[in-house]
Amino acid sequence: MTASDSGLVFDIQRFALQDGEGIRTTVFLKGCPLRCRWCQNPEGLNRKQRPVWIASRCIGCRRCEQAAESGQMAWTGERPQFSEVYDGGFQNLIDACPSGAIRYDSRWYTPAQLLERILEDKVFYRQGGGVTFSGGEPLLQAGFLKQVLPLCRKNQIPAAIETALDVPLETVQEILPQLDQIYADMKIFDPALHRACTGADPGRIRENIRWLLKSPLKSRVTIRTPLIPGMTASPENIAAIAGYLVSLDPDVQYELLNYNPLAPAKYPLAGLEYGVPGQHPKYTPREMEVFRKAAENAGVRRLR
């Protein structure tokens, strides 16, 4: 299957309350061009369908090792390591595992199949809810969204997106007008720090935000900054971002997202290491107020 006729989905969360207005079904599409050191969904970074190993289910029989083809995997220590460059699939390893400890991290959906899943929750959308496409970076699968969004509209399902906007402007202009709510990240204002923490230059993101906040879509847009200790969470960074946004649209809607201390628990499953040193709790209401004041003093009038 390809991204134009099917979408690679790594999770579907029902009854979501944090991904837009009302009660929502959140569809997480795989693949992201950024490598934020604090990523909340590391299992969604890789654009390919990958195998994952669930330690709690493994019985140590190593039948996967016996079934593996050359270069497909290796058993190191107490767990299998799957090749990053192997071109074939991994279904043979999944079939060989008697306990279900190996599975794929995602599933392919056709537009009709995904719509069927979304429609299961339609009764909850009556009070302003709907479907939210998140990731990963959902705009990397623009061809799939181009097919799914008209189906949502035809079935009167409001649609939102959560995006980091590190995609071509042409993609933004083609897909975002089809959305009812747009949540876009602006994480770090300083270019050098942005590159160090996300692996990418912020220039394209700024260009896309500029276009959005100057376009007829601006009333649908909320810009978000996740508060990450030692990276994004400083009054100086918030003030710089807020000042830039206000210069584009004095009525911009801006949201500060508190730190999520639960994210590191996902990293072992994805075979990655969390990139925020130390252990940090969520910011207290008093600490959040410092960040809010920085945004308000920079001119933000509509702050969440």
C-alpha positions as CSV (number, residue, x, y, z in Angstrom):
1,M,0.0,0.0,0.0
2,T,1.1,3.6,-0.5
3,A,0.4,6.9,1.3
4,S,-1.9,8.0,-1.5
5,D,-4.4,5.1,-1.2
6,S,-3.9,4.1,2.4
7,G,-2.8,5.7,5.7
8,L,-0.3,4.2,8.2
9,V,-1.9,4.7,11.7
10,F,-0.1,3.9,14.9
11,D,-3.0,4.6,17.3
12,I,-6.6,5.6,17.5
13,Q,-7.7,7.1,20.8
14,R,-11.4,7.4,21.6
15,F,-13.1,9.8,24.0
16,A,-10.1,12.2,23.8
17,L,-10.6,15.6,25.6
18,Q,-7.2,17.3,24.9
19,D,-7.0,17.3,21.1
20,G,-9.6,19.9,20.2
21,E,-13.0,21.1,21.2
22,G,-15.5,18.6,22.7
23,I,-15.2,14.8,22.8
24,R,-12.9,13.6,20.0
25,T,-11.5,10.6,18.3
26,T,-7.8,11.1,17.7
27,V,-6.1,9.4,14.8
28,F,-2.3,9.2,15.0
29,L,-0.6,9.0,11.6
30,K,2.9,7.7,11.4
31,G,6.1,9.6,10.4
32,C,7.6,12.9,11.4
33,P,10.4,15.1,9.9
34,L,11.4,16.4,13.3
35,R,13.3,14.7,16.1
36,C,12.2,16.7,19.1
37,R,14.1,15.5,22.1
38,W,10.9,15.4,24.2
39,C,8.6,13.8,21.6
40,Q,5.4,12.6,23.2
41,N,4.9,9.9,20.7
42,P,8.3,8.3,19.8
43,E,6.5,5.3,18.3
44,G,5.2,7.5,15.6
45,L,8.5,9.0,14.4
46,N,9.5,6.4,11.8
47,R,7.6,6.6,8.5
48,K,7.7,2.8,8.0
49,Q,5.7,0.1,9.6
50,R,8.1,-1.4,12.2
51,P,8.0,-4.4,14.6
52,V,8.0,-3.8,18.3
53,W,8.9,-6.1,21.2
54,I,6.7,-6.2,24.3
55,A,9.0,-7.4,27.2
56,S,6.1,-8.4,29.5
57,R,4.8,-10.9,27.0
58,C,8.1,-12.5,26.0
59,I,8.7,-16.0,27.3
60,G,12.3,-16.2,26.1
61,C,11.8,-19.1,23.7
62,R,13.7,-17.2,20.9
63,R,11.6,-18.8,18.2
64,C,11.8,-15.4,16.4
65,E,15.5,-15.8,16.2
66,Q,15.1,-19.3,14.6
67,A,12.6,-17.9,12.1
68,A,14.6,-14.8,11.2
69,E,16.0,-14.3,7.7
70,S,19.6,-13.1,7.2
71,G,20.0,-9.5,8.4
72,Q,16.5,-9.3,9.7
73,M,17.1,-9.3,13.5
74,A,19.6,-10.3,16.1
75,W,19.2,-11.3,19.7
76,T,21.2,-9.1,21.9
77,G,21.2,-9.5,25.7
78,E,17.7,-10.3,26.7
79,R,15.8,-8.9,23.7
80,P,15.6,-9.0,19.9
81,Q,17.0,-6.1,17.9
82,F,15.3,-5.5,14.6
83,S,17.3,-4.3,11.6
84,E,16.7,-0.6,10.5
85,V,17.7,-1.3,6.9
86,Y,16.1,-4.7,6.2
87,D,13.9,-4.2,3.1
88,G,11.4,-7.0,3.7
89,G,8.5,-7.2,6.1
90,F,8.6,-8.8,9.6
91,Q,5.4,-10.9,9.5
92,N,7.4,-14.1,9.8
93,L,8.7,-13.0,13.2
94,I,5.2,-12.0,14.4
95,D,3.9,-15.4,13.2
96,A,6.7,-17.3,14.9
97,C,6.1,-15.7,18.4
98,P,3.8,-17.9,20.4
99,S,3.1,-15.3,23.1
100,G,2.4,-12.2,21.0
101,A,5.5,-10.4,22.2
102,I,6.3,-9.1,18.7
103,R,3.8,-7.1,16.7
104,Y,3.7,-4.2,14.2
105,D,3.7,-0.7,15.6
106,S,1.0,0.5,13.1
107,R,-1.7,-0.6,10.7
108,W,-2.6,0.4,7.2
109,Y,-6.1,1.8,6.7
110,T,-8.0,2.6,3.5
111,P,-10.0,5.9,3.7
112,A,-13.2,3.8,4.0
113,Q,-11.8,1.6,6.8
114,L,-10.7,4.6,8.8
115,L,-14.0,6.4,8.3
116,E,-15.8,3.3,9.6
117,R,-13.7,3.5,12.8
118,I,-14.4,7.2,13.2
119,L,-18.1,6.8,12.7
120,E,-18.2,4.4,15.7
121,D,-17.9,7.5,17.9
122,K,-20.2,9.8,16.0
123,V,-22.8,9.9,18.8
124,F,-20.1,11.7,20.9
125,Y,-19.6,14.5,18.4
126,R,-23.0,16.2,18.9
127,Q,-21.6,18.7,21.5
128,G,-18.9,20.2,19.3
129,G,-16.5,17.2,19.1
130,G,-15.1,15.4,16.1
131,V,-12.0,13.7,14.8
132,T,-8.5,15.0,15.2
133,F,-5.6,13.9,13.0
134,S,-2.3,13.9,15.0
135,G,1.0,12.1,14.8
136,G,3.8,12.0,14.1
137,E,3.2,14.7,11.6
138,P,-0.1,14.0,9.8
139,L,0.7,16.3,6.9
140,L,3.4,13.8,5.8
141,Q,0.4,11.7,4.7
142,A,-1.3,14.5,2.8
143,G,-2.4,12.2,0.0
144,F,-4.3,10.1,2.5
145,L,-5.8,13.1,4.3
146,K,-6.9,14.5,0.9
147,Q,-9.1,11.4,0.6
148,V,-10.3,11.1,4.2
149,L,-11.3,14.7,4.9
150,P,-14.0,14.9,2.3
151,L,-15.5,11.7,3.7
152,C,-15.6,13.3,7.1
153,R,-17.3,16.4,5.8
154,K,-19.8,14.3,3.9
155,N,-20.7,12.6,7.1
156,Q,-20.9,15.9,9.1
157,I,-17.9,15.1,11.2
158,P,-15.9,18.2,12.2
159,A,-12.1,17.6,11.7
160,A,-9.1,19.1,13.4
161,I,-5.3,18.6,13.0
162,E,-2.3,18.8,15.3
163,T,0.8,19.7,13.2
164,A,4.3,20.9,13.6
165,L,4.1,22.5,10.1
166,D,7.6,21.4,8.9
167,V,6.2,20.5,5.5
168,P,6.1,22.4,2.2
169,L,3.8,25.4,2.1
170,E,1.9,23.9,-0.8
171,T,0.8,21.0,1.4
172,V,-0.4,23.5,4.1
173,Q,-2.4,25.4,1.5
174,E,-3.9,22.3,0.0
175,I,-4.9,20.4,3.2
176,L,-5.6,22.9,6.0
177,P,-8.5,24.7,4.4
178,Q,-10.4,21.4,4.8
179,L,-10.0,21.5,8.6
180,D,-12.4,23.1,11.1
181,Q,-9.7,23.5,13.8
182,I,-5.9,23.8,13.3
183,Y,-3.5,23.4,16.2
184,A,0.1,24.2,15.1
185,D,3.3,24.1,17.2
186,M,5.8,26.9,17.5
187,K,8.3,25.4,19.9
188,I,11.5,27.4,20.0
189,F,12.2,30.9,18.6
190,D,16.0,30.9,18.6
191,P,17.1,29.1,15.3
192,A,20.3,27.5,16.8
193,L,18.4,26.1,19.9
194,H,15.6,24.9,17.6
195,R,18.0,23.0,15.5
196,A,19.7,21.5,18.6
197,C,16.5,20.4,20.1
198,T,14.4,19.3,17.1
199,G,17.0,18.5,14.4
200,A,15.5,21.0,12.0
201,D,15.7,24.7,11.1
202,P,12.6,26.6,12.0
203,G,12.4,28.7,8.8
204,R,9.8,26.6,7.0
205,I,7.7,26.4,10.2
206,R,7.7,30.2,10.5
207,E,6.8,30.6,6.9
208,N,3.8,28.4,7.2
209,I,2.7,30.1,10.4
210,R,3.0,33.4,8.7
211,W,0.8,32.3,5.9
212,L,-1.8,30.8,8.2
213,L,-2.1,33.9,10.4
214,K,-2.4,36.1,7.4
215,S,-4.9,33.9,5.7
216,P,-8.7,33.6,6.0
217,L,-8.0,30.5,8.1
218,K,-6.6,32.4,11.0
219,S,-9.8,32.3,13.1
220,R,-9.5,28.5,13.1
221,V,-5.8,28.5,14.2
222,T,-4.3,28.0,17.7
223,I,-0.6,28.2,18.1
224,R,0.9,26.0,20.8
225,T,4.2,25.8,22.7
226,P,4.9,22.7,24.7
227,L,6.8,23.6,27.9
228,I,9.9,21.5,28.1
229,P,12.4,22.0,31.0
230,G,15.7,23.5,29.7
231,M,14.5,23.8,26.1
232,T,11.3,25.6,25.5
233,A,10.2,26.5,29.0
234,S,11.7,29.9,29.6
235,P,10.0,33.3,29.8
236,E,12.4,34.6,27.1
237,N,11.4,31.9,24.6
238,I,7.7,32.4,25.3
239,A,8.0,36.2,25.0
240,A,9.9,35.9,21.7
241,I,7.3,33.5,20.2
242,A,4.4,35.6,21.5
243,G,5.8,38.8,20.1
244,Y,6.3,37.2,16.7
245,L,2.8,35.8,16.6
246,V,1.2,39.1,17.7
247,S,3.1,40.9,14.9
248,L,1.4,38.6,12.4
249,D,-2.1,38.7,14.0
250,P,-2.9,40.8,17.1
251,D,-5.8,38.4,17.8
252,V,-3.8,35.2,17.6
253,Q,-4.9,32.4,19.9
254,Y,-2.0,31.0,21.8
255,E,-1.8,28.0,24.1
256,L,0.9,26.9,26.6
257,L,1.0,23.1,27.1
258,N,2.3,21.9,30.4
259,Y,5.1,19.4,30.6
260,N,4.1,15.8,30.4
261,P,6.2,13.7,32.7
262,L,4.7,10.4,31.4
263,A,6.3,10.6,28.0
264,P,9.6,8.9,28.9
265,A,7.8,5.6,29.6
266,K,7.1,5.2,25.9
267,Y,10.7,5.3,24.8
268,P,11.9,1.7,25.7
269,L,9.1,0.3,23.5
270,A,10.3,2.4,20.6
271,G,14.0,1.4,21.2
272,L,14.9,5.1,21.8
273,E,16.3,7.2,24.6
274,Y,14.4,10.2,26.0
275,G,16.2,13.4,25.4
276,V,15.3,15.5,28.4
277,P,17.9,15.0,31.2
278,G,16.6,14.4,34.7
279,Q,13.2,13.9,36.1
280,H,10.7,16.7,36.0
281,P,7.1,17.1,37.3
282,K,4.5,19.1,35.6
283,Y,4.8,22.9,36.2
284,T,2.8,24.2,39.1
285,P,0.0,26.8,38.6
286,R,2.4,29.5,40.0
287,E,5.1,28.4,37.5
288,M,2.6,28.4,34.7
289,E,1.6,31.9,35.6
290,V,5.2,33.1,34.9
291,F,5.0,31.8,31.4
292,R,1.5,33.2,30.9
293,K,2.7,36.6,32.0
294,A,5.5,36.5,29.5
295,A,3.1,35.9,26.7
296,E,0.6,38.5,27.9
297,N,3.4,41.1,28.3
298,A,4.4,40.4,24.7
299,G,0.9,41.4,23.6
300,V,-1.1,38.1,23.5
301,R,-4.8,38.8,24.3
302,R,-6.2,35.3,23.6
303,L,-4.2,32.9,25.8
304,R,-5.2,29.4,26.9
